[in-house]
Amino acid sequence: MSFSVRFLLMCVLIAGVVSFTPAVPRLNVKSTQLNAIGALARKAKEAEVKKWIEEGGREEVKGLLGDMEGGESEESEVAGVVKEAIHKRRRTLSIVAEYKRKFKADGYVNEIFEPNLMSPLFREFGASACAVMTDKRVGGCDYTDLKTITEEQEKARGDVPGPLPVICSDMIVMDEQIARAKINGAQAVLLQLGLLNEDVVKGMMEKAARIGLETIIQANTEEEVKTAISLNAKIIKVNSIEDIEVKESWRTLMGDSVTAIADVLANDNKQLEEVEEAWKLRDAGYQAVWVSDCLYKSGNDPTEHAGAIIQAMKAKSSVKYASPRSKSGKGEGSR
């Protein structure tokens, strides 16, 4: 464990976890993922990928593209590494920590640490998987950052904790992006039903499976949740501003065999109500939460840095009976 991670861990152990104030409006509720962007953004992404192809990028994934097209895909009954990592016993919440270089912070944070520094922090503080927002326009990252994180995680093989599985979180519109994710070390890719039609998603799921990639299907509405279920998605991620009660009803539709992930979107303040929301989602039956902007909005405050937030979300606390401790030392449990 590096000195920086040891220092941060000590801060959390000394200071405890964070506190909440009443909920306030969300911070750019669509910023953590790329759903509902529309046809123009999809065309822009296609143009970006085509430019990469024209510059010779396709050559590096040519072999994988051939593998993706050949033969029938075999549906494995064995859980993949991502599903296995995040689908724990009941009322145990897993964290998918998303790395990005930029977000709309409204002045709270101006800089996020480099991926080689954040990657071990996610692991040491208890995340179950790591996602990399590889859309440059939205998250500021690219596939080089994905490779940096997958290589850093691999260095932890044989250690405790061991390497986290890594997910490519791009606005995927073409097969070449799936192949790039694989060649840069990802174990899974995110496919968005709000962006692609059902037949395209089904085809991409099959192609990804042929090269050993798991797929996480993102749904933004009840209709999309039902579509994901009809596609036999093993992992479904819900990205919605709907109330917890609505998300709970969607979770019921999925059944026990599906691994359910819910986005926790950032609020427009420096408080951390997102931790309490994560507990509610756990109690609603979700196996994991996908967290992004809220990990960074407090910067590197000793009690509210990304690692502290991950640990607070994982705490087996009750929303009814527990209140996380204030960083100022004036909250419950400070005496």
C-alpha positions as CSV (number, residue, x, y, z in Angstrom):
1,M,0.0,0.0,0.0
2,S,1.4,3.4,-1.0
3,F,2.1,6.1,1.6
4,S,-0.6,8.3,0.1
5,V,-3.2,5.6,0.5
6,R,-2.0,4.7,4.0
7,F,-2.3,8.4,4.9
8,L,-5.9,8.7,3.6
9,L,-6.9,5.4,5.3
10,M,-5.6,6.8,8.6
11,C,-7.6,9.9,8.1
12,V,-10.8,8.0,7.7
13,L,-10.1,5.7,10.7
14,I,-9.5,8.8,12.9
15,A,-12.2,11.0,11.6
16,G,-15.1,8.6,10.9
17,V,-17.6,9.1,8.1
18,V,-19.6,12.1,6.9
19,S,-22.8,13.8,7.7
20,F,-25.9,14.9,5.9
21,T,-28.2,17.9,5.6
22,P,-31.7,17.9,4.0
23,A,-31.6,17.0,0.3
24,V,-31.2,19.7,-2.3
25,P,-31.4,19.8,-6.1
26,R,-29.1,17.5,-8.0
27,L,-25.8,18.6,-9.6
28,N,-26.3,18.2,-13.3
29,V,-28.3,14.9,-12.9
30,K,-27.3,13.7,-16.4
31,S,-23.5,14.3,-15.9
32,T,-22.4,10.9,-14.6
33,Q,-23.5,9.0,-17.7
34,L,-24.3,9.7,-21.3
35,N,-28.0,8.7,-21.5
36,A,-30.7,10.7,-23.3
37,I,-28.1,12.6,-25.4
38,G,-30.0,12.2,-28.6
39,A,-29.3,11.6,-32.3
40,L,-26.9,14.5,-32.7
41,A,-24.6,13.4,-30.0
42,R,-24.7,9.8,-31.2
43,K,-23.7,11.0,-34.7
44,A,-20.9,13.1,-33.2
45,K,-19.6,10.0,-31.4
46,E,-19.8,8.0,-34.6
47,A,-17.8,10.7,-36.4
48,E,-15.2,10.6,-33.6
49,V,-14.8,6.8,-33.9
50,K,-14.7,7.0,-37.7
51,K,-12.0,9.6,-37.5
52,W,-10.0,7.2,-35.2
53,I,-10.5,4.5,-37.8
54,E,-9.3,6.7,-40.6
55,E,-6.2,7.5,-38.7
56,G,-5.3,3.8,-38.6
57,G,-6.7,2.9,-35.2
58,R,-8.7,0.0,-36.5
59,E,-5.5,-2.0,-37.2
60,E,-4.9,-2.5,-33.5
61,V,-8.2,-4.2,-33.0
62,K,-8.6,-5.9,-36.4
63,G,-8.1,-9.4,-35.0
64,L,-10.6,-8.9,-32.2
65,L,-13.2,-7.5,-34.6
66,G,-12.9,-10.8,-36.6
67,D,-13.4,-12.8,-33.4
68,M,-16.5,-10.8,-32.6
69,E,-18.1,-11.7,-35.9
70,G,-17.2,-15.3,-36.0
71,G,-19.4,-18.2,-34.8
72,E,-22.2,-18.5,-32.4
73,S,-21.8,-16.8,-29.0
74,E,-21.9,-19.2,-26.1
75,E,-24.0,-18.1,-23.1
76,S,-22.0,-19.0,-20.0
77,E,-23.8,-20.2,-16.9
78,V,-20.8,-19.1,-14.8
79,A,-20.8,-15.6,-13.5
80,G,-18.2,-13.3,-15.0
81,V,-15.6,-11.5,-12.9
82,V,-17.6,-8.3,-12.7
83,K,-20.9,-9.9,-11.8
84,E,-19.1,-12.1,-9.2
85,A,-17.3,-9.1,-7.7
86,I,-20.5,-7.0,-7.1
87,H,-23.2,-9.5,-6.5
88,K,-22.8,-10.2,-2.8
89,R,-25.1,-11.6,-0.1
90,R,-28.4,-9.8,0.7
91,R,-28.0,-6.3,2.2
92,T,-24.4,-6.1,1.3
93,L,-23.7,-3.1,-1.0
94,S,-21.0,-3.1,-3.6
95,I,-19.5,0.1,-5.0
96,V,-18.6,0.7,-8.6
97,A,-16.3,3.7,-8.5
98,E,-16.1,5.6,-11.8
99,Y,-12.9,7.5,-12.7
100,K,-13.2,10.7,-14.7
101,R,-10.8,13.7,-15.1
102,K,-13.4,16.4,-15.1
103,F,-17.0,17.2,-14.2
104,K,-19.2,20.2,-13.6
105,A,-18.2,21.0,-10.0
106,D,-19.6,24.5,-9.7
107,G,-16.3,25.6,-8.2
108,Y,-16.0,22.9,-5.5
109,V,-13.2,20.9,-7.2
110,N,-10.7,22.1,-9.9
111,E,-8.6,19.0,-10.2
112,I,-8.9,15.2,-9.9
113,F,-5.9,13.1,-9.2
114,E,-4.2,11.1,-12.0
115,P,-5.6,7.6,-12.7
116,N,-2.5,5.8,-11.3
117,L,-3.3,7.5,-7.9
118,M,-7.0,7.1,-7.9
119,S,-7.0,3.5,-9.0
120,P,-5.3,2.1,-5.8
121,L,-7.4,4.4,-3.7
122,F,-10.6,2.8,-5.0
123,R,-9.2,-0.7,-4.3
124,E,-7.8,0.0,-0.8
125,F,-11.0,1.7,0.4
126,G,-13.3,-1.1,-0.6
127,A,-14.8,-0.5,-4.1
128,S,-15.8,-3.8,-5.8
129,A,-15.2,-2.6,-9.4
130,C,-13.8,0.4,-11.2
131,A,-15.3,2.1,-14.2
132,V,-13.5,4.5,-16.5
133,M,-15.5,7.2,-18.3
134,T,-13.7,7.0,-21.6
135,D,-15.7,9.7,-23.4
136,K,-13.3,12.7,-23.6
137,R,-16.0,15.3,-23.9
138,V,-17.9,14.3,-20.8
139,G,-15.3,12.7,-18.5
140,G,-12.0,14.0,-19.8
141,C,-10.6,10.5,-20.1
142,D,-9.7,8.3,-23.1
143,Y,-8.6,4.7,-23.6
144,T,-5.1,5.5,-22.4
145,D,-6.6,6.2,-19.0
146,L,-8.5,2.9,-19.2
147,K,-5.2,1.1,-19.9
148,T,-3.4,2.9,-17.1
149,I,-6.1,1.8,-14.6
150,T,-6.3,-1.8,-15.8
151,E,-2.5,-2.1,-15.6
152,E,-2.4,-0.6,-12.1
153,Q,-5.1,-3.0,-10.9
154,E,-3.2,-5.9,-12.4
155,K,-0.2,-5.0,-10.2
156,A,-2.3,-5.9,-7.2
157,R,-2.7,-9.6,-8.3
158,G,-1.7,-11.8,-5.4
159,D,-2.3,-9.0,-2.9
160,V,-5.1,-8.4,-0.5
161,P,-7.2,-6.6,-1.6
162,G,-6.6,-7.9,-5.1
163,P,-7.2,-6.2,-8.4
164,L,-10.7,-4.7,-9.2
165,P,-12.4,-5.6,-12.4
166,V,-12.5,-2.6,-14.7
167,I,-15.5,-1.4,-16.8
168,C,-15.3,0.7,-19.9
169,S,-17.9,3.4,-19.6
170,D,-18.0,5.0,-23.0
171,M,-20.9,6.1,-25.2
172,I,-20.6,2.9,-27.3
173,V,-22.1,3.2,-30.7
174,M,-19.7,1.0,-32.8
175,D,-18.1,-2.4,-32.5
176,E,-14.6,-0.9,-32.6
177,Q,-15.2,0.7,-29.2
178,I,-15.9,-2.7,-27.7
179,A,-12.7,-4.1,-29.2
180,R,-10.8,-1.1,-27.9
181,A,-12.1,-1.8,-24.4
182,K,-10.9,-5.4,-24.6
183,I,-7.5,-4.6,-25.9
184,N,-7.0,-2.0,-23.2
185,G,-7.8,-4.5,-20.4
186,A,-11.5,-3.9,-19.5
187,Q,-13.5,-6.9,-18.3
188,A,-16.9,-5.3,-19.2
189,V,-18.5,-2.6,-21.3
190,L,-21.6,-0.4,-20.7
191,L,-24.3,-0.5,-23.3
192,Q,-27.1,2.1,-23.2
193,L,-30.7,1.3,-24.2
194,G,-31.5,5.0,-24.4
195,L,-28.8,5.4,-27.1
196,L,-29.1,2.1,-29.1
197,N,-32.1,0.1,-30.2
198,E,-32.9,-3.3,-28.8
199,D,-31.5,-5.2,-31.8
200,V,-28.2,-3.3,-31.8
201,V,-27.7,-3.9,-28.1
202,K,-28.5,-7.6,-28.5
203,G,-25.9,-7.9,-31.3
204,M,-23.3,-6.0,-29.3
205,M,-23.9,-8.3,-26.2
206,E,-23.3,-11.3,-28.4
207,K,-20.1,-9.8,-29.9
208,A,-18.7,-8.8,-26.6
209,A,-19.3,-12.3,-25.2
210,R,-17.3,-13.8,-28.1
211,I,-14.2,-11.9,-26.9
212,G,-14.8,-12.5,-23.2
213,L,-16.3,-9.2,-22.2
214,E,-19.3,-8.9,-19.9
215,T,-22.0,-6.4,-20.7
216,I,-23.8,-4.0,-18.3
217,I,-27.1,-2.8,-19.8
218,Q,-28.1,0.7,-18.8
219,A,-31.8,1.5,-18.5
220,N,-33.4,4.9,-17.8
221,T,-37.1,4.0,-17.8
222,E,-39.3,1.1,-16.7
223,E,-39.8,0.2,-20.4
224,E,-36.0,0.0,-20.9
225,V,-35.7,-2.2,-17.7
226,K,-38.2,-4.6,-19.3
227,T,-36.3,-4.6,-22.5
228,A,-33.0,-5.4,-20.7
229,I,-34.8,-8.3,-18.9
230,S,-36.0,-9.6,-22.3
231,L,-32.4,-9.5,-23.6
232,N,-31.4,-11.8,-20.7
233,A,-29.1,-9.1,-19.3
234,K,-27.1,-10.4,-16.4
235,I,-26.3,-7.0,-15.1
236,I,-28.7,-4.1,-15.3
237,K,-27.8,-0.5,-14.3
238,V,-30.6,2.0,-13.6
239,N,-29.8,5.6,-14.4
240,S,-32.8,7.7,-13.3
241,I,-33.9,10.6,-11.1
242,E,-37.0,8.6,-10.1
243,D,-37.8,8.2,-6.4
244,I,-36.4,5.2,-4.5
245,E,-39.9,3.7,-4.4
246,V,-40.0,3.6,-8.3
247,K,-36.5,2.2,-8.4
248,E,-37.5,-0.5,-5.9
249,S,-40.4,-1.5,-8.2
250,W,-38.0,-1.8,-11.1
251,R,-35.7,-3.9,-9.0
252,T,-38.6,-6.3,-8.3
253,L,-39.1,-6.7,-12.0
254,M,-35.6,-7.9,-12.5
255,G,-35.7,-11.0,-10.3
256,D,-33.0,-12.4,-8.1
257,S,-30.7,-13.7,-10.8
258,V,-30.0,-10.2,-12.2
259,T,-27.3,-8.1,-10.6
260,A,-28.9,-4.7,-10.2
261,I,-26.9,-1.5,-10.1
262,A,-28.3,2.0,-9.4
263,D,-26.6,5.3,-10.2
264,V,-26.1,7.7,-7.3
265,L,-26.2,11.1,-8.8
266,A,-24.4,14.1,-7.3
267,N,-26.3,16.8,-5.4
268,D,-25.6,20.5,-6.0
269,N,-23.9,21.2,-2.7
270,K,-20.9,20.1,-0.6
271,Q,-23.0,17.8,1.6
272,L,-23.1,14.1,1.1
273,E,-26.7,13.0,1.1
274,E,-25.6,10.5,-1.6
275,V,-24.3,8.2,1.1
276,E,-27.8,7.9,2.7
277,E,-29.3,7.4,-0.8
278,A,-26.9,4.5,-1.3
279,W,-28.2,2.9,1.9
280,K,-31.8,3.3,0.7
281,L,-30.9,1.6,-2.6
282,R,-29.3,-1.2,-0.8
283,D,-32.4,-1.7,1.3
284,A,-34.5,-1.6,-1.9
285,G,-32.6,-4.7,-3.2
286,Y,-29.8,-3.2,-5.3
287,Q,-26.5,-5.1,-5.1
288,A,-24.4,-2.1,-6.1
289,V,-24.3,1.6,-6.7
290,W,-22.4,3.3,-9.4
291,V,-20.8,6.5,-8.1
292,S,-19.0,9.2,-10.0
293,D,-19.3,12.9,-9.5
294,C,-20.1,12.7,-5.8
295,L,-16.7,11.0,-5.2
296,Y,-14.9,14.2,-6.2
297,K,-17.1,17.1,-5.2
298,S,-15.4,17.5,-1.8
299,G,-11.9,17.3,-3.3
300,N,-9.3,15.8,-1.0
301,D,-10.8,16.8,2.4
302,P,-9.5,14.2,4.9
303,T,-12.9,13.0,5.8
304,E,-14.7,13.4,2.5
305,H,-12.3,12.3,-0.2
306,A,-13.4,9.5,-2.6
307,G,-12.1,6.7,-0.3
308,A,-14.1,8.0,2.7
309,I,-17.3,8.3,0.7
310,I,-16.8,4.7,-0.6
311,Q,-16.4,3.4,3.0
312,A,-19.4,5.4,4.2
313,M,-21.6,3.9,1.5
314,K,-20.5,0.4,2.3
315,A,-21.3,0.9,6.0
316,K,-24.1,-1.4,7.2
317,S,-26.0,1.4,8.7
318,S,-29.7,1.9,8.9
319,V,-31.2,5.1,7.5
320,K,-33.8,4.9,10.4
321,Y,-31.4,4.5,13.3
322,A,-28.0,5.7,12.2
323,S,-26.7,9.2,11.2
324,P,-23.1,9.4,9.8
325,R,-20.8,11.6,11.8
326,S,-20.0,15.2,11.0
327,K,-16.5,16.0,9.7
328,S,-16.6,19.0,12.1
329,G,-16.9,16.7,15.1
330,K,-20.2,18.2,16.1
331,G,-22.4,15.4,14.7
332,E,-23.8,12.3,16.3
333,G,-21.1,10.2,18.0
334,S,-18.7,13.0,18.3
335,R,-18.8,13.1,22.1
